[in-house]
């Protein structure tokens, strides 16, 4: 998935906007709805939002679950997550999201997924 492709036509929300919301901490469809407005009108894009939420690195096909597990298992830097999962080692656009996942792990009572 790439670039400025519109995901939610009703609210004119593109892929990049959804990824930026994830970098800001959104991990659920409801959080994406709240932060971007996507999925709040007809709901036709919700399944695609779920797919985006499930993926961290499209280049290496690394899921959010894989990155979260690496962080839970001690990968506490972007480089360590890259080594454990391969995420962020090709184009690097997902490194900000990886950094956010690492940062949020340290917050008390925050569920990564």
C-alpha positions as CSV (number, residue, x, y, z in Angstrom):
1,X,0.0,0.0,0.0
2,X,1.4,3.3,-0.9
3,X,1.3,6.9,-0.8
4,X,-1.6,9.2,-1.2
5,X,-4.1,6.5,-2.1
6,X,-7.5,7.4,-0.6
7,X,-8.7,4.8,1.9
8,X,-11.9,6.5,3.1
9,X,-13.7,8.3,0.2
10,X,-16.5,9.7,2.4
11,X,-14.0,11.6,4.6
12,X,-11.2,11.9,2.0
13,X,-8.6,10.2,4.2
14,X,-5.6,8.8,2.5
15,X,-3.2,6.0,3.5
16,X,-0.5,8.4,4.7
17,X,-2.9,10.1,7.1
18,X,-3.8,6.7,8.6
19,X,-0.1,5.8,9.0
20,X,0.6,9.1,10.7
21,X,-2.2,8.4,13.1
22,X,-0.6,5.1,13.9
23,X,2.7,6.8,14.5
24,X,0.9,9.1,16.9
25,X,-0.3,6.0,18.8
26,X,-3.5,4.8,17.1
27,X,-3.8,1.0,17.2
28,X,-7.6,0.4,16.8
29,X,-10.2,1.3,14.2
30,X,-11.9,3.4,16.8
31,X,-8.7,5.4,17.4
32,X,-8.2,5.8,13.7
33,X,-11.8,7.0,13.4
34,X,-11.3,9.5,16.2
35,X,-8.0,10.8,14.9
36,X,-8.7,11.0,11.2
37,X,-12.5,10.7,10.6
38,X,-11.9,7.7,8.4
39,X,-14.6,5.0,8.7
40,X,-17.1,7.3,10.4
41,X,-19.6,7.8,7.6
42,X,-20.5,4.6,5.7
43,X,-18.0,2.2,7.2
44,X,-17.1,0.7,3.9
45,X,-13.3,1.3,4.5
46,X,-13.1,-0.3,7.9
47,X,-11.8,-3.6,6.7
48,X,-9.0,-1.8,4.8
49,X,-8.2,0.2,7.9
50,X,-7.9,-3.0,9.8
51,X,-5.5,-4.3,7.2
52,X,-3.4,-1.2,7.5
53,X,-3.4,-1.4,11.3
54,X,-2.2,-5.0,11.2
55,X,0.9,-4.1,9.1
56,X,4.0,-2.2,10.2
57,X,6.3,-2.8,7.2
58,X,4.9,-3.4,3.8
59,X,8.3,-3.8,2.2
60,X,9.2,-6.8,4.3
61,X,5.6,-7.9,5.1
62,X,6.1,-7.5,8.8
63,X,3.0,-7.4,11.0
64,X,2.3,-5.2,14.0
65,X,2.1,-8.4,16.1
66,X,5.6,-9.4,15.0
67,X,7.0,-6.1,16.0
68,X,5.2,-6.0,19.3
69,X,6.4,-9.5,20.1
70,X,10.0,-8.4,19.3
71,X,9.6,-5.4,21.6
72,X,8.1,-7.5,24.4
73,X,11.0,-9.9,24.0
74,X,13.6,-7.2,24.6
75,X,14.1,-5.4,21.3
76,X,14.3,-1.9,22.8
77,X,15.7,0.1,19.8
78,X,14.7,0.4,16.2
79,X,17.9,-1.4,15.2
80,X,17.1,-4.4,17.5
81,X,13.5,-4.6,16.0
82,X,15.0,-4.4,12.5
83,X,17.4,-7.3,13.4
84,X,14.6,-9.4,14.9
85,X,12.0,-8.8,12.3
86,X,13.5,-7.2,9.2
87,X,11.0,-4.3,9.5
88,X,12.4,-1.0,8.5
89,X,15.5,-2.4,6.7
90,X,14.4,-1.6,3.2
91,X,12.9,1.9,2.7
92,X,12.8,2.9,6.4
93,X,9.4,4.6,6.2
94,X,8.1,2.4,9.0
95,X,10.9,3.3,11.5
96,X,8.9,6.1,13.1
97,X,6.1,3.6,13.8
98,X,8.6,1.1,15.2
99,X,10.0,3.9,17.5
100,X,6.4,4.7,18.6
101,X,5.7,1.1,19.5
102,X,9.0,0.9,21.6
103,X,8.1,4.2,23.3
104,X,4.5,3.1,24.1
105,X,5.7,-0.2,25.6
106,X,7.3,1.9,28.4
107,X,4.0,3.5,29.3
108,X,2.3,1.9,32.2
109,X,-0.9,0.0,31.3
110,X,-0.7,0.8,27.6
111,X,-1.7,-2.1,25.3
112,X,0.5,-2.2,22.2
113,X,-2.2,-4.2,20.4
